[in-house]
Amino acid sequence: MREKLKLIFIECICSLVIAVIVYIVLKSIIWAVVIFLILVALIMIQPVLLVLNKLIKRTNWYKSQLADGWKFRKDISCELDLCNLGSNSGNYAFDYESTGLKAENWAVGPQTLSYDFRVLKNYFSYLKEGATVLIPICPFSGCIKDFEEESVNYKYYSFLHPKMILSYSKNTNKKVMRLVNTPFQQSPFTSLKRLIRDIPLVDTQKELIDENLMEIDAESWMKSWKSQFKISDLDAPVSERNQDCIKYNIRLLTDMITFCLDRNLHPVVILPPVSKALNSKFSETFRENYIYSFVREAIHDSIPFLDYFNDRQFLDSSLYFDALFMNKKGGKLFTKQVLNDLHLNKEG
């Protein structure tokens, strides 16, 4: 910073000298002042932009645009005891604050098992030998290979190696990194608007305890999933399309487990809980066809499978901010239980 200030000072002195020369040559104080002001304005463009970019990076708007990348772009500790992968449900379900463990939440949402594996490959070197890798699955984890929309992959450009990103594009990388490094230049009007009036991030501390609202939200999730995976009846035989995806993800989950074991890491497959309103929507037939048969095919007896889907202590709506995602209170309680079940909790 001192060097930059020193350079600005020197440039301003040079501008003053040029203005004096203009005055001597043209005998005009007006032209001398105009030239001096123009030169100073040009000198100050870069520092002003630097300050604006730093201010914008503090806004909730900027953080929400790049929320997934923050956890990876910070200084990650080495020799981690534990990490978790997963999509949004994993992102909200695990909270390692005050656990006494060196642990990282590497869930990114929305995310497929394919990208879980890519994140693990990219960052496993931060884990110590014998570290635990939590692999959460969701009710429909087996039904998707990768998202069709290329834009879903944009979030990975700021923290994954290019070879880990599907359909990697140098042009997309430039666009994403311009927003990461110079948000003002990328979105000047939006940036200024957010500097004037920032919008708070989602408060995961809140509790959506109104049972009617929870039921409506649960219905909304089910409608969305049925549409996404072309399912009209959850109890009907699994379609060929979904069977193909499930077989693909069985192989993928098996490969993830092998990857961990080959590096002396301890993989644990976890089925996180959902609210009572959402839990009630899944029949035993669905659970067998889409979840439990999938897990049985992918893992062997030596790999722990922690099933919290029907755990009564996590059905209460006060632990969620919608029908699927846990709030801060729920995440802390759930994380503590998982660590206790794995005999990893160092709290206290």
C-alpha positions in Angstrom: 0.0 0.0 0.0 2.8 2.4 0.8 4.4 1.8 -2.6 1.1 2.5 -4.3 0.6 5.8 -2.3 4.2 6.8 -3.1 3.6 6.1 -6.8 0.4 8.2 -6.8 2.2 11.0 -5.1 5.0 11.0 -7.7 2.5 10.9 -10.5 0.6 13.9 -9.1 3.9 15.9 -8.8 4.7 15.0 -12.4 1.2 16.2 -13.4 1.8 19.5 -11.6 5.1 19.9 -13.4 3.4 19.3 -16.8 0.7 21.9 -15.8 3.4 24.5 -15.0 5.1 23.8 -18.4 1.7 24.3 -20.1 1.2 27.6 -18.3 4.7 28.8 -19.3 4.2 27.8 -23.0 0.6 28.9 -23.4 0.5 31.7 -20.8 -3.0 30.4 -19.7 -3.8 29.5 -16.1 -7.1 28.0 -17.3 -5.4 25.5 -19.6 -2.8 24.7 -17.0 -5.5 23.9 -14.4 -7.6 21.8 -16.9 -4.6 19.7 -17.9 -3.6 19.2 -14.2 -7.1 18.1 -13.3 -7.4 15.7 -16.2 -4.0 14.1 -15.4 -5.0 13.8 -11.7 -8.3 12.2 -12.6 -6.6 9.6 -14.8 -4.1 8.9 -12.0 -7.0 8.4 -9.5 -9.1 6.0 -11.7 -7.2 2.9 -10.6 -7.1 3.6 -6.9 -10.8 4.6 -6.9 -11.7 1.3 -8.7 -9.6 -0.6 -6.2 -11.5 0.9 -3.3 -14.9 0.4 -4.9 -14.1 -3.3 -5.6 -13.0 -3.8 -2.0 -16.2 -2.2 -0.7 -18.4 -4.2 -3.0 -16.7 -7.5 -1.9 -18.0 -6.8 1.6 -21.6 -6.6 0.5 -24.1 -9.4 0.9 -24.9 -9.2 -2.8 -21.3 -10.0 -3.8 -21.1 -12.8 -1.2 -24.4 -14.3 -2.4 -23.1 -14.3 -6.0 -20.0 -16.2 -5.0 -21.2 -18.0 -1.8 -20.0 -21.4 -2.9 -16.5 -20.2 -3.7 -15.9 -18.4 -0.4 -15.2 -21.6 1.6 -12.6 -22.7 -1.0 -10.9 -19.3 -1.7 -10.1 -18.7 1.9 -6.9 -20.1 3.5 -7.9 -23.7 4.2 -6.1 -25.4 7.0 -4.0 -28.5 6.2 -4.2 -31.8 8.1 -8.0 -31.6 8.4 -9.7 -34.2 10.6 -12.9 -34.3 8.6 -14.8 -32.8 5.6 -18.2 -33.3 4.2 -19.3 -33.2 0.6 -22.9 -32.8 -0.6 -25.5 -30.5 -2.0 -27.5 -27.7 -0.3 -28.8 -30.1 2.3 -25.3 -31.0 3.4 -24.3 -27.3 3.3 -26.9 -26.5 5.9 -26.8 -29.7 7.9 -23.2 -29.6 9.0 -21.8 -26.9 11.4 -18.3 -27.6 12.9 -18.1 -24.5 15.0 -17.1 -25.3 18.6 -16.6 -29.0 17.8 -12.9 -28.9 18.5 -12.2 -30.5 15.1 -10.3 -29.2 12.1 -13.1 -29.7 9.7 -14.5 -28.1 6.5 -18.0 -28.1 5.0 -17.3 -28.6 1.3 -20.9 -29.0 0.2 -22.0 -26.9 -2.7 -25.6 -26.4 -3.9 -27.1 -27.6 -6.0 -24.6 -30.3 -6.6 -24.5 -33.8 -8.1 -22.5 -36.8 -6.8 -20.3 -36.3 -9.9 -19.3 -32.8 -8.6 -19.0 -34.1 -5.1 -16.2 -36.4 -6.5 -14.6 -33.5 -8.4 -14.5 -31.4 -5.3 -13.0 -34.3 -3.3 -10.3 -34.9 -6.0 -9.4 -31.2 -6.0 -9.1 -30.7 -2.2 -8.4 -34.1 -0.6 -4.7 -33.2 -0.1 -5.9 -30.9 2.7 -7.0 -33.9 4.7 -4.7 -35.7 7.1 -4.1 -39.4 6.8 -7.0 -41.3 8.3 -9.4 -38.3 8.0 -13.1 -38.9 7.7 -15.0 -38.0 4.5 -18.8 -37.6 5.0 -20.7 -38.3 1.8 -24.4 -37.1 2.2 -27.0 -38.4 -0.2 -30.5 -37.0 -0.8 -33.7 -38.8 -1.6 -33.1 -38.2 -5.4 -29.3 -38.3 -5.4 -29.3 -41.3 -7.7 -31.6 -39.8 -10.3 -29.3 -37.2 -11.8 -25.9 -37.5 -13.6 -25.2 -33.8 -14.1 -27.3 -30.7 -14.7 -28.1 -30.0 -18.3 -27.8 -26.2 -17.9 -24.2 -25.2 -18.5 -24.7 -22.1 -16.2 -25.0 -24.4 -13.2 -21.3 -25.1 -13.6 -20.3 -21.5 -13.5 -20.0 -21.4 -9.7 -17.1 -23.9 -9.9 -14.8 -21.6 -12.0 -13.6 -19.6 -9.0 -12.3 -22.6 -7.1 -12.0 -25.8 -9.1 -9.2 -26.8 -11.5 -10.3 -26.3 -15.1 -10.0 -30.1 -15.8 -12.5 -30.7 -13.1 -15.2 -28.5 -14.7 -17.5 -30.0 -17.3 -17.5 -28.2 -20.7 -14.8 -25.8 -19.4 -14.7 -22.5 -21.4 -11.9 -19.9 -21.2 -14.4 -17.2 -22.1 -16.7 -18.3 -19.2 -13.7 -18.3 -16.9 -12.8 -14.7 -17.9 -16.4 -13.6 -17.2 -16.7 -15.4 -13.9 -13.2 -14.2 -12.7 -14.0 -10.6 -13.7 -16.9 -10.7 -11.3 -14.7 -12.4 -8.6 -11.9 -9.9 -8.9 -13.4 -6.7 -10.2 -17.2 -6.8 -9.5 -17.6 -3.0 -10.0 -16.3 -3.1 -13.6 -18.4 -6.2 -14.3 -21.7 -4.9 -12.9 -21.2 -1.1 -12.1 -24.9 -0.1 -11.7 -25.8 -3.2 -9.6 -22.7 -2.7 -7.5 -23.5 0.9 -6.8 -27.1 0.1 -5.9 -25.9 -2.6 -3.5 -23.4 -0.3 -1.9 -26.2 2.1 -1.2 -28.7 -0.5 0.0 -27.3 -3.9 0.7 -29.6 -7.0 0.9 -29.0 -9.4 3.9 -28.1 -13.0 3.2 -30.5 -15.8 4.0 -30.8 -16.1 7.7 -30.4 -19.8 8.5 -31.1 -19.0 12.2 -34.8 -18.5 11.5 -37.3 -21.1 12.3 -40.2 -21.9 10.0 -42.4 -23.4 12.7 -45.8 -22.8 11.1 -47.0 -26.3 10.2 -49.2 -25.0 7.4 -46.3 -23.2 5.8 -44.1 -26.3 6.3 -46.7 -28.5 4.6 -47.0 -26.1 1.6 -43.2 -26.0 1.3 -43.0 -29.8 1.4 -45.6 -30.1 -1.3 -43.6 -27.6 -3.4 -40.4 -29.7 -3.1 -42.3 -32.9 -4.1 -43.9 -31.2 -7.1 -40.5 -29.9 -8.2 -38.8 -33.2 -7.9 -41.5 -35.1 -9.7 -41.3 -32.7 -12.6 -37.5 -32.7 -12.7 -37.2 -36.5 -12.6 -40.3 -37.3 -14.7 -42.0 -39.2 -11.9 -45.8 -39.3 -11.7 -46.2 -42.0 -9.0 -43.4 -42.4 -6.3 -44.6 -46.0 -5.7 -44.4 -47.0 -9.4 -41.5 -49.0 -10.8 -38.4 -46.9 -11.5 -38.3 -45.6 -15.0 -35.6 -46.7 -17.4 -34.2 -43.2 -17.4 -33.9 -43.1 -13.7 -32.6 -46.7 -13.5 -29.8 -45.7 -15.9 -29.0 -42.7 -13.7 -29.1 -44.8 -10.5 -26.7 -47.3 -12.0 -24.4 -44.5 -13.0 -24.4 -43.1 -9.5 -23.9 -46.5 -7.9 -20.6 -46.8 -9.9 -19.7 -43.2 -9.0 -20.3 -43.7 -5.3 -18.3 -46.9 -5.4 -15.5 -45.1 -7.1 -15.6 -42.3 -4.5 -15.3 -44.8 -1.7 -12.4 -46.6 -3.4 -10.7 -43.2 -4.0 -10.9 -42.5 -0.2 -9.7 -46.0 0.8 -6.8 -45.9 -1.6 -5.6 -42.7 0.2 -6.2 -44.0 3.7 -9.3 -41.8 4.2 -12.4 -43.1 6.0 -15.6 -42.6 3.9 -19.0 -42.4 5.6 -22.2 -42.4 3.6 -25.0 -40.3 5.3 -28.7 -39.9 4.7 -29.5 -36.6 6.4 -32.9 -36.0 8.0 -35.7 -33.9 6.6 -38.7 -32.2 8.3 -41.7 -34.3 9.4 -43.8 -32.6 6.7 -41.4 -33.7 4.0 -40.6 -37.1 5.5 -44.2 -38.1 5.4 -44.3 -37.7 1.6 -41.9 -40.7 1.0 -43.4 -44.1 1.1 -41.5 -47.3 2.1 -41.6 -48.4 -1.5 -40.0 -45.2 -2.7 -37.3 -45.3 0.0 -36.4 -48.9 -1.0 -36.4 -48.2 -4.8 -34.6 -44.9 -4.8 -32.5 -44.8 -1.6 -31.7 -48.0 0.2 -31.2 -50.3 -2.8 -28.9 -47.6 -4.3 -26.8 -47.4 -1.1 -26.6 -51.2 -0.7 -25.3 -51.6 -4.3 -22.7 -48.9 -3.9 -21.1 -49.7 -0.5 -19.9 -52.8 1.3 -20.2 -53.8 4.9 -17.0 -52.1 6.1 -18.3 -48.7 5.0 -20.5 -46.9 7.6 -23.9 -45.9 6.5 -25.6 -43.5 8.9 -29.4 -43.2 8.3 -31.1 -40.2 10.0 -34.0 -40.1 7.6 -36.5 -41.4 10.3 -34.6 -40.2 13.4 -37.4 -38.7 15.5 -35.1 -36.1 17.2 -34.6 -34.4 13.8 -38.2 -34.3 12.6 -39.2 -31.2 14.5 -39.9 -28.2 12.2 -38.1 -25.8 14.6 -34.8 -27.4 13.3 -35.5 -26.2 9.7 -35.9 -23.0 7.8 -37.9 -24.8 5.1 -39.1 -28.4 4.7 -35.7 -29.7 3.5 -32.9 -27.5 4.9 -31.8 -27.3 8.5 -31.4 -23.9 10.2 -28.4 -23.1 12.5 -30.0 -24.8 15.5 -30.7 -27.9 13.5 -27.3 -28.0 11.9 -25.5 -27.8 15.2 -27.6 -30.5 16.8 -27.3 -32.8 13.8 -23.5 -32.4 13.5 -23.1 -33.1 17.2 -25.0 -36.4 16.8 -23.1 -37.5 13.7 -19.8 -36.8 15.4 -20.9 -38.7 18.5 -22.0 -41.7 16.4 -18.6 -41.7 14.7 -16.8 -41.1 18.1 -15.2 -38.0 16.7 -16.7 -35.3 18.9 -14.0 -33.4 20.8 -16.4 -30.7 22.1 -15.6 -29.8 25.7 
